[in-house]
Amino acid sequence: MTLFLGLGIAGIALLALSLVFDGILEGLFGGFLEGLFSGLVSLPVIAGFLSMLGFGGAIVLGTTGAGTIAATAAGALAGLVAAWLTWKFSRALMRDQTDATPRDEDLVGTSGSVVTAIPADGYGEVLVQLGGQPVKLSAKSPVPVARGAEIWVEATLSTTSVSVRPVER
């Protein structure tokens, strides 16, 4: 029983270490293991197998009258299931892609509305959509633009200001 609990605790400790030393085992042998086993040999997968081998074996040994061999077999089976699930989950996380981060240049060509009137010689404020989110920016225009008017972004002047022109309908 002590050996199984020791294996389970060692698996949990290895999992904690894998958070700190992520990619160490995968980098061994110049990435040979990554190409050969396609991620099956990684610290989280080994930690999942080892902890479930230990804790599964301890549960079987403690709750049934089965011997050490049966407990080891049950723990190994539970370890293989945990390793496979860990491998599948980590691969799904690695494939998760997000959209590109919006940049200032993405504002050019967008439409919006004037929040604070824009004088001909100064700045006002406009509300535009960037990456699906409303963004309020300082705005400059060659002609005065009234509050509530629809505008078109012509250029970005800085990260917080744009040059706009009114939309004429």
HUGI-V408490 format. One line per field, one symbol per residue. ss: DSSP state (H for helix, E for strand, - for the rest). phi: phi as a letter, one per 20 degrees, with the letter a starting at -180 (. if undefined). burial: 1 if it has 16 or more other C-alpha atoms within 10 Angstrom, else 0. A space follows every 10 residues. Layout:
BEGIN
ss = ???
phi = ???
burial = ???
END
This chain:
BEGIN
ss = -HHHHHHHHH HHHHHHHHHH ---HHHHHHH HHHHHHH--- --HHHHHHHH HHHHHHHHHH HHH----HHH HHHHHHHHHH HHHHHHHHHH HHHHH----- ---HHHH--- EEEEEE-E-- --EEEEEEEE --EEEEEEEE ----E----E EEEEEE---- EEEEEE---
phi = .fffffffff fffffffffe dfnfffeflm nfffffdlnf dcffffffff ffffffffff feddefefff ffffffffff ffffffffff ffffefddff ffdfffffne daceecgdff dbdcccdcdc mndfcecfcc bfcfcffnfe ccfebeebfc bcdccfedd
burial = 0001111111 1101100100 0000010000 0011000011 1111111111 1111111111 1000000000 1101111111 0111011001 0000000000 0000001000 1111111110 0011111101 0000011111 1001110011 1111110000 111111000
END
